[in-house]
Amino acid sequence: MTEVSARPGSPPAAKAAGPTLLIACGAAFIAFLDLSVVNIAFPSLARDYPGTATTTLTWVVSGYAVAFAAFLTPAGRFADALGRRRMFLLALGGFALTSLLCGLAPTAGWLIAGRLLQGVTAALMVPSALGLVLSVTPREKIGAAIGAWSAAGGFAAVVGPALGGGLVEAFSWRAVFVINVPVALVLILAVLRISVPDTRTPGSALPDPLGTAAVAIGLGGLVAGVTEGQRWGWADPATLACLGVGLLLLLAALIRSRAHHNPAIAVDLWRSRPYALANAGSFVFGAAMFAWLLAGPLFLDAIWGYSVLASAGALTVGAVAAMVTATVAGRITTPGGRRWAGVLGAVLFIATVAWMSTDAFGPEPALWSAWIPAGILGGGGLGIVVTVLGTAAASSLPPQQFAAGIGMNLTARQVGGALGVALLAAIFAANPDQPLTAFHTLFALCAGITVLAAGVLALPAHPAAAAGTAPAATQ
């Protein structure tokens, strides 16, 4: 296989940068949409499969998230080795097929299997798509590209409940999955029509298969244990087995990768201080962000009694704010400027969740006096932090390892998010008859977690920066 050159800033690459970014944003939208769009269809699923236990059906929701988080890291390695354009096209086709399988599933078992496979194809799609964008985007414009891509993923998480509710009401729960098919086909046709180079790492081979399997199964077990621990019980053998086996497999994969000539985990990337800090920040902030995003629609429904469409309208404020600030943050080009912008975004988010933990967010609806200002502040802060962390990770990566590095960065955020969702479940389980107290407690803890994230963001990417000399971003 011959590598197609795609040096950022070269004429062919520059010409393809804009269309490639649009395509990648479309892929991010449908991949992250399916993390949330199924939630609203769950009651309809339960009615259509009355003989299936509710605990089993929950894997229609969590199965996708577990598979998605488990395969992001291996997916990045595959994209760098096989070619990002080729992997992206294969993943899009697989996503369309697995979505159709879900939509046509005759039994709950088929639906759960389809969702697991759909999560795998989404994981293969995301790092290859973003890797393509980074390979054709000039280095100075990477932040703007990350901002647009992050905005697309964030917007998908917010509009998921409303879109899902509309499709279920107009058609059935099957439409939630079938709608992905034409969207994926349009993206495939768009890739084939533009000159997107099939960039890959020169001379690379497929990563260590044994280590790759250990990474995927280990991450899957860890995320499954964290996600389902509250429902199964933290002392339940299934929870302990998932967590224990997951951690052991990840440790084994890490040890094996340190000595393997073609490792499953690109351990050399973690020697970069900027990359390691970006991943640490993504992990910590991911816990607060995912908990906040899930708590929002739950609060509007359980405390203020909003309908699905009314909740979607209220949540759109934060989504729009995040899209705006992500775009602005993406235009910051200096490492020092990004660092302090990230701290500012974290402070805005801390102020928001701390405010939401007070009686200002009580049993009586306060849309204009509380929710909308909080949505602007919190969504704005979230957009800044996610963009800064994504840009910091991408800027510290060598071009030949874009997909692998982005895959690991997204994995860190997803695993942190799984812990945040588990924290939410644990707080509500401890306050079954006091939902408002549970929400206030959760928001207060999110503030504390984000303080830790702000500390990580404030750390200089290079030790020399602490002495006043901020070196340029790694080229």
Beta strands, then each sheet from edge to edge (+ up, - down):
end
